[in-house]
Amino acid sequence: MSNGSVFNLGNDQAYQEWRKAKLADYPQSLAGLIVEIQDPYALTANERDKIKDICDKTNMVVYAVKDPTKIKENPLPALLKQLGVNDVDHNLGASDIGLSKLSPGGSAHGPFANYIPYRQAQIGWHTDGYYNTNDRQVQTLSLYCERSAHEGGENELLDHEIAYILLRDENPEYIKTFMDPEVMTIPARMEGDKVARPDRTGPVFSVKGDHLHMRYTARTISISWKDTPEVKAANAALTKIMNGDSPYIIRGRLENGLGLISNNVLHTREAFSDLDEGPKRELYRLRCFDRVESP
């Protein structure tokens, strides 16, 4: 991180100027994030600019396909390529092109079907890929809803730059603590007596290029935090923000034809259910290691 970065605690003047611009006219509802698009396979220049502008401001945008009945194949790969996002995370459970169907039975690989994204259960606050190596962190999280659940499945979204601001405003030491490269460890994943994935240790906040990145999960199992009073205090402050009534927490549900493109912001998912007889929820995810191009 350069000395001139707005995320450098020693550069308060630049931070204050960036903070003021960031918070000015910041959307505080799902409606403020929506861009309607005619054809996700062929964005108009205006649609592409709107998506980039909103994503640049809030790190997330909700796109609405005007007539989703005309969609013949999943639009996420084509849509992201038009936004300059190409480095797909072919993560466990995803298809050959990186798509994951976040529905019961939706894992492309059987061993991962019991992982929480592929169940109907609630998922707490997290960013995606927090268990990846530090050099392969997920920068873009995108979703597309082909069919919403009969009940539930709502999301909460919180721009990680807003979380940074709220924490830094309260106590800059929280930021210092969360930038410690040894603050959070995801223990190894075992398959029988073999290590399928080793321990992964890294910071919560890091700066990649000019951009802030966040690596976080609110899970209380399969995670190990550095055992210090400073870490406990920083975690408590972040938990209070995420579980509070901040106007910066965006709440809503992706309905048919709606999707999310984000720079891997903090997010949740409520539990959902479908009728025993009838169509089931079909929501798809594509994760990438690069970001939406700046406008």
C-alpha positions as CSV (number, residue, x, y, z in Angstrom):
1,M,0.0,0.0,0.0
2,S,1.5,3.4,-1.0
3,N,1.9,6.2,1.4
4,G,-0.6,8.2,-0.7
5,S,-3.4,5.7,-0.5
6,V,-6.6,6.9,1.1
7,F,-6.6,3.6,3.1
8,N,-3.2,4.5,4.7
9,L,-3.9,5.5,8.3
10,G,-1.1,8.1,8.0
11,N,-2.8,9.9,5.1
12,D,-5.8,11.4,6.9
13,Q,-6.3,14.4,4.6
14,A,-6.6,12.2,1.5
15,Y,-8.9,9.9,3.4
16,Q,-11.2,12.7,4.6
17,E,-11.5,14.0,1.0
18,W,-12.3,10.4,-0.3
19,R,-14.7,9.8,2.6
20,K,-16.7,12.9,1.8
21,A,-17.0,12.0,-1.9
22,K,-17.8,8.4,-1.1
23,L,-20.7,9.3,1.3
24,A,-22.2,12.0,-0.9
25,D,-25.5,10.9,-2.4
26,Y,-24.8,7.3,-1.4
27,P,-27.8,5.1,-2.3
28,Q,-29.7,3.8,0.7
29,S,-32.1,1.3,-0.9
30,L,-32.1,-1.4,-3.5
31,A,-33.8,0.9,-6.0
32,G,-30.8,3.2,-6.0
33,L,-28.6,0.3,-7.3
34,I,-30.8,-0.9,-10.2
35,V,-29.9,-0.6,-13.9
36,E,-32.5,-1.9,-16.4
37,I,-30.9,-3.7,-19.4
38,Q,-32.5,-4.9,-22.6
39,D,-30.1,-7.6,-23.6
40,P,-27.4,-8.9,-21.2
41,Y,-25.5,-10.4,-24.1
42,A,-25.2,-7.0,-25.9
43,L,-25.2,-4.1,-23.4
44,T,-25.7,-0.7,-24.9
45,A,-23.0,1.9,-24.2
46,N,-25.4,3.7,-21.8
47,E,-26.2,0.5,-19.9
48,R,-22.6,-0.4,-19.6
49,D,-21.6,3.1,-18.4
50,K,-24.5,3.1,-15.8
51,I,-23.4,-0.3,-14.4
52,K,-19.8,0.8,-14.1
53,D,-20.7,4.2,-12.6
54,I,-22.9,2.7,-9.8
55,C,-20.4,-0.1,-9.2
56,D,-17.6,2.5,-8.9
57,K,-19.6,4.4,-6.3
58,T,-21.0,1.6,-4.2
59,N,-19.0,-1.5,-5.2
60,M,-22.3,-3.2,-6.3
61,V,-25.1,-2.8,-8.8
62,V,-28.3,-4.7,-9.4
63,Y,-29.2,-5.3,-13.0
64,A,-32.7,-6.0,-14.2
65,V,-33.3,-7.9,-17.5
66,K,-36.3,-6.2,-19.0
67,D,-37.8,-9.5,-20.4
68,P,-36.2,-12.5,-18.6
69,T,-38.4,-14.9,-20.6
70,K,-36.1,-14.3,-23.6
71,I,-33.0,-15.5,-21.7
72,K,-32.0,-18.8,-23.3
73,E,-28.7,-19.4,-21.5
74,N,-27.1,-18.0,-18.3
75,P,-26.1,-14.4,-19.0
76,L,-23.4,-14.0,-16.3
77,P,-20.3,-15.0,-18.4
78,A,-21.3,-12.8,-21.3
79,L,-22.3,-9.9,-19.1
80,L,-19.1,-9.9,-17.1
81,K,-16.9,-10.0,-20.1
82,Q,-18.5,-6.8,-21.4
83,L,-17.5,-5.2,-18.1
84,G,-13.9,-6.3,-18.4
85,V,-14.1,-9.2,-16.0
86,N,-12.6,-12.4,-17.4
87,D,-10.5,-14.3,-14.8
88,V,-13.1,-16.8,-13.6
89,D,-12.7,-18.6,-10.3
90,H,-13.3,-22.3,-11.1
91,N,-14.1,-23.0,-7.5
92,L,-15.2,-26.3,-6.0
93,G,-18.8,-27.1,-6.7
94,A,-18.9,-24.9,-9.8
95,S,-19.5,-26.1,-13.4
96,D,-16.8,-26.2,-16.0
97,I,-17.4,-22.5,-16.9
98,G,-17.4,-21.5,-13.2
99,L,-21.2,-21.2,-12.6
100,S,-22.6,-22.4,-9.3
101,K,-26.3,-23.1,-8.9
102,L,-27.1,-21.9,-5.3
103,S,-30.0,-24.3,-4.8
104,P,-30.3,-27.7,-3.1
105,G,-28.6,-30.2,-5.3
106,G,-27.1,-27.4,-7.3
107,S,-23.4,-28.3,-6.8
108,A,-21.7,-29.5,-9.9
109,H,-19.7,-31.9,-7.8
110,G,-21.4,-34.2,-5.3
111,P,-19.0,-34.0,-2.3
112,F,-19.9,-30.3,-2.0
113,A,-23.7,-30.6,-2.1
114,N,-23.9,-30.3,1.7
115,Y,-21.9,-27.0,1.8
116,I,-24.1,-24.2,3.0
117,P,-24.5,-22.3,-0.3
118,Y,-26.2,-25.4,-1.7
119,R,-28.7,-25.7,1.1
120,Q,-31.7,-23.7,2.1
121,A,-30.1,-22.4,5.3
122,Q,-29.4,-18.9,6.3
123,I,-25.9,-17.6,5.6
124,G,-24.4,-14.9,7.9
125,W,-22.3,-11.9,6.9
126,H,-19.3,-12.8,4.7
127,T,-17.3,-12.0,1.6
128,D,-16.8,-14.8,-1.0
129,G,-13.6,-16.9,-1.2
130,Y,-12.3,-15.9,2.3
131,Y,-10.6,-19.3,2.4
132,N,-8.6,-18.7,-0.9
133,T,-4.9,-17.9,-0.9
134,N,-4.1,-14.2,-0.5
135,D,-3.0,-14.0,-4.2
136,R,-6.3,-15.5,-5.5
137,Q,-8.9,-13.5,-3.6
138,V,-12.3,-13.2,-5.2
139,Q,-12.7,-9.6,-6.5
140,T,-16.0,-10.0,-8.3
141,L,-19.1,-11.7,-7.0
142,S,-22.0,-11.9,-9.5
143,L,-25.5,-13.5,-9.2
144,Y,-28.4,-14.1,-11.6
145,C,-31.9,-15.1,-10.5
146,E,-33.6,-17.3,-13.0
147,R,-36.4,-18.2,-10.5
148,S,-36.8,-16.9,-7.0
149,A,-37.8,-19.1,-4.0
150,H,-41.4,-19.5,-3.0
151,E,-40.5,-17.9,0.4
152,G,-37.3,-16.3,1.7
153,G,-33.9,-15.9,0.2
154,E,-33.6,-12.2,0.9
155,N,-30.1,-10.6,1.0
156,E,-28.4,-7.9,3.0
157,L,-25.6,-6.0,1.3
158,L,-22.9,-3.8,2.9
159,D,-20.2,-2.1,0.8
160,H,-16.9,-3.0,2.4
161,E,-15.6,0.5,1.9
162,I,-18.6,1.8,4.0
163,A,-17.7,-0.8,6.7
164,Y,-14.1,0.5,6.6
165,I,-15.3,4.1,7.0
166,L,-17.6,3.3,9.9
167,L,-14.8,1.4,11.7
168,R,-12.1,4.0,11.0
169,D,-14.4,6.8,12.2
170,E,-15.0,5.0,15.4
171,N,-11.4,4.0,16.0
172,P,-8.6,3.9,13.5
173,E,-7.0,1.1,15.6
174,Y,-9.7,-1.2,14.3
175,I,-8.4,-0.8,10.8
176,K,-4.8,-1.4,11.9
177,T,-5.9,-4.6,13.6
178,F,-7.9,-5.9,10.6
179,M,-4.9,-5.2,8.3
180,D,-2.7,-7.5,10.4
181,P,-1.7,-10.3,7.9
182,E,-2.1,-12.9,10.7
183,V,-5.5,-11.7,12.1
184,M,-7.8,-14.4,10.6
185,T,-7.1,-18.1,9.8
186,I,-9.4,-20.6,8.1
187,P,-8.3,-24.0,9.4
188,A,-7.4,-26.8,6.9
189,R,-10.2,-28.7,5.2
190,M,-9.7,-32.4,5.6
191,E,-10.9,-35.3,3.5
192,G,-10.5,-38.3,5.8
193,D,-6.9,-38.2,7.0
194,K,-5.7,-36.1,4.1
195,V,-5.4,-32.3,3.9
196,A,-7.5,-31.2,1.0
197,R,-6.8,-27.5,1.7
198,P,-4.2,-26.2,4.2
199,D,-4.7,-23.4,6.7
200,R,-5.3,-20.1,5.1
201,T,-4.2,-17.0,7.1
202,G,-4.5,-13.4,6.1
203,P,-5.9,-9.9,6.8
204,V,-9.5,-8.8,6.8
205,F,-8.7,-5.5,5.0
206,S,-6.0,-5.3,2.3
207,V,-5.3,-2.9,-0.5
208,K,-4.8,-4.4,-4.0
209,G,-3.7,-1.7,-6.4
210,D,-5.8,1.3,-5.5
211,H,-8.7,-0.8,-4.3
212,L,-9.8,-1.9,-0.8
213,H,-10.4,-5.6,-0.5
214,M,-12.2,-7.4,2.4
215,R,-11.8,-11.0,3.5
216,Y,-14.3,-11.9,6.2
217,T,-16.8,-14.4,7.6
218,A,-19.0,-14.2,10.7
219,R,-18.8,-17.9,11.1
220,T,-17.9,-19.0,14.6
221,I,-16.7,-22.5,13.6
222,S,-14.0,-23.4,11.1
223,I,-12.3,-20.1,11.8
224,S,-9.6,-19.0,14.1
225,W,-9.0,-15.3,15.1
226,K,-5.8,-14.0,16.6
227,D,-6.4,-14.1,20.3
228,T,-5.8,-10.5,21.4
229,P,-8.0,-7.8,23.1
230,E,-7.6,-5.6,20.0
231,V,-9.0,-8.3,17.7
232,K,-11.9,-8.9,20.0
233,A,-12.7,-5.2,20.1
234,A,-12.5,-4.8,16.3
235,N,-14.7,-7.8,15.7
236,A,-17.2,-6.5,18.2
237,A,-17.4,-3.1,16.5
238,L,-17.8,-4.7,13.1
239,T,-20.5,-7.1,14.4
240,K,-22.4,-4.1,15.9
241,I,-22.4,-2.4,12.5
242,M,-23.5,-5.4,10.5
243,N,-26.3,-6.3,12.9
244,G,-27.5,-2.8,13.5
245,D,-29.8,-0.5,11.6
246,S,-27.3,1.4,9.5
247,P,-28.9,3.1,6.5
248,Y,-26.0,1.8,4.4
249,I,-27.2,-1.8,4.7
250,I,-29.1,-2.5,1.5
251,R,-31.9,-5.1,1.9
252,G,-33.9,-6.9,-0.8
253,R,-34.5,-10.1,-2.7
254,L,-33.4,-11.0,-6.2
255,E,-36.5,-11.8,-8.2
256,N,-36.8,-13.4,-11.6
257,G,-34.5,-11.6,-14.1
258,L,-32.6,-9.6,-11.4
259,G,-28.9,-10.0,-10.7
260,L,-26.1,-8.6,-8.7
261,I,-22.6,-7.6,-9.8
262,S,-20.3,-6.5,-7.0
263,N,-16.7,-6.1,-6.0
264,N,-17.3,-8.9,-3.4
265,V,-19.1,-6.7,-0.9
266,L,-20.2,-8.1,2.5
267,H,-23.5,-9.9,2.2
268,T,-26.0,-12.3,3.8
269,R,-28.7,-14.7,2.7
270,E,-31.9,-15.5,4.6
271,A,-33.1,-19.1,4.6
272,F,-35.5,-20.0,1.8
273,S,-38.1,-22.6,1.0
274,D,-40.0,-24.0,-2.0
275,L,-43.2,-25.9,-2.3
276,D,-42.8,-29.7,-2.4
277,E,-44.7,-29.6,-5.7
278,G,-43.7,-26.9,-8.2
279,P,-40.7,-25.1,-9.5
280,K,-37.6,-24.6,-7.3
281,R,-35.3,-21.7,-6.7
282,E,-32.7,-21.2,-9.4
283,L,-30.0,-18.6,-8.6
284,Y,-26.6,-18.7,-10.2
285,R,-23.2,-17.4,-9.0
286,L,-20.1,-16.6,-10.9
287,R,-16.9,-15.5,-9.1
288,C,-13.8,-13.9,-10.7
289,F,-10.4,-12.8,-9.6
290,D,-10.5,-9.5,-11.5
291,R,-12.8,-6.4,-11.0
292,V,-15.3,-4.5,-13.0
293,E,-13.4,-2.0,-15.1
294,S,-13.5,1.6,-13.9
295,P,-15.8,3.9,-15.9
